[in-house]
Structures are given as C-alpha cells and as structure tokens.
C-alpha cells in the first residue's frame, strides 16, 4: 500500500520514519535500506516500509506487513500483506502523523 504525504516535506526519510516509530533496517542479503516497526517483542510480525520521493520531494511510503520470515522456497506463498485491516489502521496512523509534520 502506498501512502503519499501529499506535500513536500523538508526533513529526511530517517527523521520522518523515526517520528512514525520506525527503525532503519538494512537487508543483509540485498543491502536495501528500509524501515521496520515491530508489533511485539519478536522480530515478526512487523510493519515494513520503503520510502520513495516524488520529483517535488513529496515522500511516498510503501507499506506492508511481514507476518513471518520469508522461506524463499519455490512455490512458497508470500507472507506479506498490504491490504488487511491491521495495515489499513497503520496507514491511517501514518497519515495522521504526516499531517502534523512541518
């Protein structure tokens, strides 16, 4: 699910995501940088986001939930979710906080 701030925001992605309660995370296999927010003490389930920017510096947050560790087996179903009620609720929370950022 993609969430747009709707306007340019001058602070960087790390600062934005920290305000939202997310921590930086780098995938050790791919080296891709993203952000996560755990739902409990364990590493999974967790919210996982990538932050992209439009040409005018409007941040777009690509949000999904990782229910469990990926197995990477042929024919294995994905354990990601981008449309559940839990993800929808998190999206509403993110939009509300983004609206309050200067």
N, C-alpha and C positions, 0 to 999 in steps of 0.2 A: 504494500500500500504506500503510495507516495503522498507526502504531506508538504505543501508549499507554505512558506511563511507569508506569502502574498505581498511582500515588500522587501527591499534590500535591507540587510542587517550588517552593520559595520564590524561587529566582533567576529572572531574566527570560529570555525566549527567546533574546536575543542571547548572553548568557553561556552558556546551555545549548549552543547551536549552536557557539560557539567551542570549547567543551570537546570537541565531537564533530569538530572540524576543518573546520567550515563557515564561510563568509564571508557577510556580509549582501549582498544584491543587490536592487536596485530595477529593475523592468522599465521601461525608458524610454517604452514605448508606453502601458502601462496604469497605471503608478505603483504597482503592487502590490509589497509587500515580501516577500521570501523569502530563502532561503539556498542557496548552492551549494558543492559540493566537486568540483573538477576531478580527472580521473583521470590527467592528464598535463600537458604544457606548454600545449597548445592549449585553447581555450575549450570545445570539445566533444570527446569525450563528457564529461558531468558528472552528478553527482547533484544533484537539485533538490528542495528541501523547503519546505513551508509549515508553520508551527507554529500550532496552534489550542489553545484551552484549554477544558476541560470546566468546569462550574459550580464544582467544588471546587478549581480551579487545577491540575488534572492536565493536563500537556502531552500533546498528541496530535500526532505528527509525520506529515505526509502526504508520503511519499517516492516519487519516481520518478526514472528516468534519462532525460536528454535525450541521444539518440545523435548528433543533429546539429541544426543551426539549422532552425527551422520555416520552411517555404516559403510558407505561407498562400495556397495556390492551391486553387481549387475542386476537390474530389475528391481532394486530396492526402492520403495516409495520414499519420497522426501518427508522429513519430519519438520518441515517449515510450514508456517501458517500465516497468511496475510489478511484473512477476512473474518476471523472468529470474533465473537463478542468481546473477548479479552483484548484483542488487537484494536478493535473499534474504540473501546474505552480508553486505551492508552493513546490512541490518535487524538481523541477529544482532549485528554490531559495535555498533550504536547501542544496542540493548537492554542489552548488557553494560556499556557506559559509563554509561547512565542508571541502572542498578542501583547504581553506585558513587557517584553524586552524592548529597550530603546533602540 
